[in-house]
Amino acid sequence: MNCVSALQQLNCFSCNSTDSCARRQTPQENFFDTCHVGEYCWTTANWYWNFDGGRWENITYKRECHSNPCKDPDEHFCTDDPYHPGHHTCVTCCTTGLCNNRLLAPSISFSPNARFVHVTIIALPFVTALFNFFDI
């Protein structure tokens, strides 16, 4: 784990929801800010599952300086949004200059198809019993 001095100011890539923000960042081609003391470099990406197309589609990508503590530098955490089915957020933080340059990808922990299969398996015996009851 890299520790940041209480007086150290990091340079972090900074962008929000642009096509260039969703690409790997380089100091020659992309904008970066000098963070305030105590801030870390963060990247957040949001996706939704396109059920018709069977693929992830990116909604937003954001790179910034942020004061949230960076407990697990360079770890990539992804979660599903319980209020918006199919929406998925991944975040990462880091503690060295211009370290928020990498791309994030949706985690494979979310699988809409697996949920569909699970519901189908649960519903299949019920549907079969229904058909048998009505002699269909």
Accessible surface in RSA format (square Angstrom, percent):
REM  Atomic radii and reference values for relative SASA: ProtOr
REM  Chains: A
REM  Algorithm: Lee & Richards
REM  Probe-radius: 1.40
REM  Slices: 20
REM RES _ NUM      All-atoms   Total-Side   Main-Chain    Non-polar    All polar
REM                ABS   REL    ABS   REL    ABS   REL    ABS   REL    ABS   REL
RES MET A   1   168.37  87.2  87.46  57.9  80.91 192.6  65.77  55.9 102.60 135.9
RES ASN A   2    73.78  50.9  66.87  64.6   6.92  16.7  10.86  26.1  62.92  60.8
RES CYS A   3   115.69  87.5  84.19  93.9  31.50  74.0  38.79  98.3  76.90  82.9
RES VAL A   4    27.39  18.0   2.39   2.2  25.00  60.2   2.66   2.3  24.73  67.1
RES SER A   5    65.98  55.8  49.25  65.7  16.74  38.6  44.54  94.8  21.44  30.0
RES ALA A   6    82.24  75.6  62.72  96.8  19.52  44.4  72.68 102.3   9.57  25.3
RES LEU A   7   151.73  84.5 135.84  97.2  15.90  40.0 136.09  95.6  15.64  42.1
RES GLN A   8    72.37  40.5  62.94  46.0   9.43  22.4  26.90  57.3  45.46  34.5
RES GLN A   9   100.24  56.1  74.25  54.3  25.99  61.9   8.57  18.2  91.67  69.5
RES LEU A  10     3.28   1.8   1.55   1.1   1.72   4.3   3.09   2.2   0.19   0.5
RES ASN A  11    54.52  37.6  52.38  50.6   2.14   5.1   1.11   2.7  53.40  51.6
RES CYS A  12     0.04   0.0   0.00   0.0   0.04   0.1   0.00   0.0   0.04   0.0
RES PHE A  13     1.46   0.7   1.46   0.9   0.00   0.0   1.46   0.9   0.00   0.0
RES SER A  14    26.31  22.2  21.48  28.7   4.83  11.1   0.37   0.8  25.95  36.4
RES CYS A  15    29.06  22.0  15.19  16.9  13.87  32.6  27.48  69.6   1.57   1.7
RES ASN A  16    86.67  59.8  72.84  70.4  13.83  33.3  21.42  51.6  65.25  63.1
RES SER A  17    63.27  53.5  32.93  44.0  30.34  69.9  29.90  63.7  33.37  46.8
RES THR A  18    70.90  50.4  62.03  62.9   8.87  21.1  66.85  89.8   4.06   6.1
RES ASP A  19   118.73  83.2 107.76 107.3  10.97  25.9  25.68  60.4  93.05  92.8
RES SER A  20    49.08  41.5  46.95  62.7   2.13   4.9  26.07  55.5  23.01  32.2
RES CYS A  21     0.38   0.3   0.00   0.0   0.38   0.9   0.38   1.0   0.00   0.0
RES ALA A  22    38.19  35.1  24.24  37.4  13.95  31.7  24.24  34.1  13.95  36.9
RES ARG A  23   139.70  58.7 138.92  70.8   0.77   1.8  60.40  82.5  79.30  48.1
RES ARG A  24   139.97  58.8 125.72  64.1  14.25  33.9  51.38  70.2  88.59  53.7
RES GLN A  25     5.10   2.9   1.88   1.4   3.23   7.7   0.00   0.0   5.10   3.9
RES THR A  26    48.75  34.7  48.39  49.1   0.36   0.8  48.24  64.8   0.51   0.8
RES PRO A  27    67.24  49.0  51.11  46.6  16.13  58.6  51.49  42.5  15.75  97.9
RES GLN A  28   155.69  87.1 115.74  84.6  39.95  95.1  66.48 141.5  89.22  67.7
RES GLU A  29   145.68  83.6 110.22  83.4  35.47  84.4  38.09  73.7 107.60  87.8
RES ASN A  30    28.07  19.4  15.49  15.0  12.58  30.3   7.12  17.1  20.95  20.3
RES PHE A  31   137.65  68.9 124.35  77.0  13.30  34.6 130.32  79.0   7.33  21.0
RES PHE A  32    75.03  37.5  61.44  38.1  13.58  35.3  61.44  37.3  13.58  38.9
RES ASP A  33    53.31  37.3  49.33  49.1   3.99   9.4  14.71  34.6  38.60  38.5
RES THR A  34    89.04  63.3  61.78  62.6  27.26  65.0  37.63  50.5  51.42  77.7
RES CYS A  35     1.71   1.3   0.00   0.0   1.71   4.0   1.59   4.0   0.13   0.1
RES HIS A  36   134.04  73.3 133.05  92.5   1.00   2.5  81.56  84.1  52.48  61.1
RES VAL A  37    75.61  49.8  54.41  49.3  21.20  51.1  54.41  47.3  21.20  57.5
RES GLY A  38    34.94  43.1   0.00   N/A  34.94  43.1  27.30  74.9   7.64  17.1
RES GLU A  39    31.13  17.9  30.17  22.8   0.95   2.3   3.62   7.0  27.50  22.5
RES TYR A  40    46.60  21.8  46.60  26.5   0.00   0.0   7.65   5.7  38.95  48.0
RES CYS A  41     0.00   0.0   0.00   0.0   0.00   0.0   0.00   0.0   0.00   0.0
RES TRP A  42    38.55  15.5  38.50  18.6   0.04   0.1  38.53  20.5   0.01   0.0
RES THR A  43     1.02   0.7   0.78   0.8   0.25   0.6   0.38   0.5   0.65   1.0
RES THR A  44    32.72  23.3  32.19  32.6   0.53   1.3  21.21  28.5  11.51  17.4
RES ALA A  45     0.00   0.0   0.00   0.0   0.00   0.0   0.00   0.0   0.00   0.0
RES ASN A  46    42.12  29.0  42.12  40.7   0.00   0.0  11.33  27.3  30.79  29.8
RES TRP A  47    17.30   6.9  16.90   8.2   0.40   0.9   5.22   2.8  12.08  19.6
RES TYR A  48    75.24  35.1  75.24  42.8   0.00   0.0  48.31  36.3  26.92  33.2
RES TRP A  49    32.77  13.2  27.55  13.3   5.22  12.3  25.56  13.6   7.21  11.7
RES ASN A  50    31.30  21.6  28.19  27.2   3.11   7.5   4.52  10.9  26.78  25.9
RES PHE A  51   129.94  65.0 104.04  64.4  25.90  67.4 104.70  63.5  25.24  72.2
RES ASP A  52   151.43 106.1 113.20 112.7  38.23  90.4  36.90  86.8 114.53 114.2
RES GLY A  53    36.82  45.4   0.00   N/A  36.82  45.4  15.70  43.1  21.12  47.3
RES GLY A  54    44.68  55.1   0.00   N/A  44.68  55.1  21.06  57.8  23.62  52.9
RES ARG A  55   130.50  54.8 127.77  65.1   2.73   6.5  55.60  76.0  74.90  45.4
RES TRP A  56    56.96  22.9  37.24  18.0  19.71  46.3  26.74  14.3  30.22  49.0
RES GLU A  57    44.55  25.6  40.11  30.3   4.44  10.6  20.92  40.5  23.63  19.3
RES ASN A  58    65.38  45.1  34.89  33.7  30.49  73.4  24.57  59.1  40.80  39.4
RES ILE A  59    77.98  44.4  51.87  38.6  26.10  62.9  56.31  40.5  21.67  58.8
RES THR A  60    43.31  30.8  42.57  43.2   0.74   1.8  39.25  52.7   4.05   6.1
RES TYR A  61     6.72   3.1   6.67   3.8   0.05   0.1   6.59   5.0   0.13   0.2
RES LYS A  62    80.44  39.2  79.87  49.0   0.57   1.4  32.30  29.1  48.14  51.3
RES ARG A  63     1.58   0.7   0.00   0.0   1.58   3.8   0.00   0.0   1.58   1.0
RES GLU A  64    42.06  24.1  41.81  31.6   0.24   0.6  12.18  23.6  29.88  24.4
RES CYS A  65    25.96  19.6  11.03  12.3  14.93  35.1   9.38  23.8  16.58  17.9
RES HIS A  66    63.33  34.6  61.63  42.8   1.69   4.3  33.08  34.1  30.25  35.2
RES SER A  67    76.61  64.7  60.75  81.1  15.86  36.5  31.04  66.1  45.57  63.8
RES ASN A  68    71.85  49.5  70.80  68.4   1.04   2.5   6.61  15.9  65.24  63.1
RES PRO A  69    88.31  64.4  80.21  73.1   8.09  29.4  81.96  67.7   6.34  39.4
RES CYS A  70     9.85   7.4   0.06   0.1   9.79  23.0   0.69   1.7   9.16   9.9
RES LYS A  71   155.47  75.8 141.41  86.8  14.06  33.5  88.72  79.9  66.75  71.1
RES ASP A  72    69.65  48.8  63.91  63.6   5.74  13.6   6.85  16.1  62.80  62.6
RES PRO A  73    21.15  15.4   9.43   8.6  11.73  42.6   9.43   7.8  11.73  72.9
RES ASP A  74    80.36  56.3  68.03  67.7  12.33  29.1  28.20  66.4  52.15  52.0
RES GLU A  75    90.95  52.2  89.36  67.6   1.60   3.8  13.60  26.3  77.35  63.2
RES HIS A  76    67.71  37.0  42.10  29.3  25.61  65.5  26.85  27.7  40.86  47.5
RES PHE A  77   100.15  50.1  96.68  59.9   3.47   9.0  99.03  60.0   1.12   3.2
RES CYS A  78    31.68  24.0   5.54   6.2  26.14  61.4   2.68   6.8  29.00  31.3
RES THR A  79    89.55  63.7  83.25  84.4   6.31  15.0  70.26  94.4  19.29  29.2
RES ASP A  80    50.21  35.2  33.21  33.1  17.00  40.2  18.45  43.4  31.76  31.7
RES ASP A  81    44.74  31.3  35.24  35.1   9.50  22.5  14.05  33.1  30.70  30.6
RES PRO A  82   114.73  83.6  75.71  69.0  39.01 141.8  88.23  72.8  26.50 164.7
RES TYR A  83   183.26  85.6 158.67  90.3  24.59  64.0 115.64  86.9  67.62  83.4
RES HIS A  84    96.82  52.9  94.99  66.0   1.83   4.7  64.95  66.9  31.87  37.1
RES PRO A  85   110.23  80.3  92.83  84.6  17.41  63.3  97.98  80.9  12.25  76.1
RES GLY A  86     3.74   4.6   0.00   N/A   3.74   4.6   0.67   1.8   3.06   6.9
RES HIS A  87    62.94  34.4  62.45  43.4   0.48   1.2  29.31  30.2  33.62  39.1
RES HIS A  88     1.36   0.7   0.34   0.2   1.02   2.6   0.34   0.4   1.02   1.2
RES THR A  89    41.32  29.4  39.64  40.2   1.68   4.0  23.04  30.9  18.28  27.6
RES CYS A  90     0.01   0.0   0.00   0.0   0.01   0.0   0.01   0.0   0.00   0.0
RES VAL A  91    42.63  28.1  42.63  38.6   0.00   0.0  42.63  37.0   0.00   0.0
RES THR A  92     7.14   5.1   5.09   5.2   2.05   4.9   6.20   8.3   0.94   1.4
RES CYS A  93     7.72   5.8   6.24   7.0   1.48   3.5   0.59   1.5   7.13   7.7
RES CYS A  94     3.76   2.8   3.76   4.2   0.00   0.0   2.25   5.7   1.50   1.6
RES THR A  95     7.14   5.1   2.38   2.4   4.76  11.3   2.28   3.1   4.87   7.4
RES THR A  96    63.23  45.0  61.99  62.8   1.23   2.9  47.17  63.4  16.05  24.3
RES GLY A  97    46.41  57.2   0.00   N/A  46.41  57.2  18.46  50.7  27.96  62.6
RES LEU A  98    42.32  23.6  35.86  25.7   6.46  16.2  35.86  25.2   6.46  17.4
RES CYS A  99    26.35  19.9   9.69  10.8  16.66  39.2  17.48  44.3   8.87   9.6
RES ASN A 100     1.96   1.4   0.36   0.3   1.60   3.9   1.96   4.7   0.00   0.0
RES ASN A 101    37.22  25.7  37.22  36.0   0.00   0.0   0.21   0.5  37.01  35.8
RES ARG A 102    79.28  33.3  79.12  40.3   0.16   0.4  33.76  46.1  45.51  27.6
RES LEU A 103    90.97  50.7  74.95  53.6  16.01  40.3  74.95  52.6  16.01  43.1
RES LEU A 104     8.46   4.7   0.00   0.0   8.46  21.3   0.15   0.1   8.31  22.4
RES ALA A 105    59.92  55.1  56.32  86.9   3.60   8.2  57.50  81.0   2.42   6.4
RES PRO A 106    30.95  22.6  17.40  15.9  13.54  49.2  17.40  14.4  13.54  84.2
RES SER A 107    30.37  25.7  21.14  28.2   9.23  21.3  18.58  39.6  11.78  16.5
RES ILE A 108   169.69  96.6 150.71 112.3  18.99  45.8 154.23 111.1  15.47  42.0
RES SER A 109    93.57  79.1  53.60  71.5  39.96  92.1  53.91 114.8  39.66  55.6
RES PHE A 110     8.04   4.0   2.05   1.3   5.99  15.6   2.79   1.7   5.25  15.0
RES SER A 111    43.77  37.0  38.27  51.1   5.50  12.7  23.46  50.0  20.31  28.5
RES PRO A 112     9.53   6.9   3.64   3.3   5.89  21.4   5.38   4.4   4.14  25.7
RES ASN A 113    94.90  65.4  94.31  91.1   0.60   1.4  26.01  62.6  68.89  66.6
RES ALA A 114    56.33  51.8  45.47  70.2  10.86  24.7  51.83  73.0   4.50  11.9
RES ARG A 115   123.75  52.0 120.40  61.4   3.35   8.0  59.22  80.9  64.53  39.1
RES PHE A 116   143.40  71.7 137.62  85.2   5.79  15.1 142.83  86.6   0.57   1.6
RES VAL A 117    78.76  51.8  77.99  70.6   0.77   1.9  78.76  68.4   0.00   0.0
RES HIS A 118   110.83  60.6 108.41  75.4   2.42   6.2  70.83  73.0  39.99  46.5
RES VAL A 119    92.49  60.9  91.60  82.9   0.89   2.2  92.32  80.2   0.17   0.5
RES THR A 120    57.96  41.2  53.55  54.3   4.41  10.5  54.07  72.6   3.89   5.9
RES ILE A 121   111.46  63.4 108.21  80.6   3.25   7.8 108.88  78.4   2.59   7.0
RES ILE A 122   111.28  63.3  96.62  72.0  14.67  35.4 102.38  73.7   8.90  24.1
RES ALA A 123    39.07  35.9  35.22  54.4   3.85   8.7  39.07  55.0   0.00   0.0
RES LEU A 124   106.58  59.4 104.41  74.7   2.16   5.4 106.48  74.8   0.10   0.3
RES PRO A 125    86.45  63.0  75.36  68.7  11.09  40.3  82.30  67.9   4.15  25.8
RES PHE A 126   134.79  67.4 128.15  79.4   6.64  17.3 133.76  81.1   1.03   3.0
RES VAL A 127    58.68  38.6  58.68  53.1   0.00   0.0  58.68  51.0   0.00   0.0
RES THR A 128    66.82  47.5  63.47  64.3   3.34   8.0  52.56  70.6  14.26  21.6
RES ALA A 129    58.82  54.1  49.88  77.0   8.94  20.3  54.75  77.1   4.07  10.8
RES LEU A 130    78.53  43.7  77.01  55.1   1.51   3.8  78.19  54.9   0.34   0.9
RES PHE A 131    93.73  46.9  92.99  57.6   0.74   1.9  93.41  56.6   0.33   0.9
RES ASN A 132   108.91  75.1  87.72  84.8  21.19  51.0  28.72  69.1  80.19  77.5
RES PHE A 133   159.53  79.8 128.90  79.8  30.63  79.7 137.90  83.6  21.63  61.9
RES PHE A 134   123.05  61.6 100.19  62.1  22.86  59.5 104.90  63.6  18.15  51.9
RES ASP A 135   134.16  94.0 110.80 110.3  23.36  55.2  29.51  69.5 104.65 104.4
RES ILE A 136   142.48  81.1  84.73  63.1  57.75 139.2 111.16  80.0  31.32  85.0
END  Absolute sums over single chains surface
CHAIN  1 A     9027.4       7486.3       1541.2       5463.0       3564.4
END  Absolute sums over all chains
TOTAL          9027.4       7486.3       1541.2       5463.0       3564.4
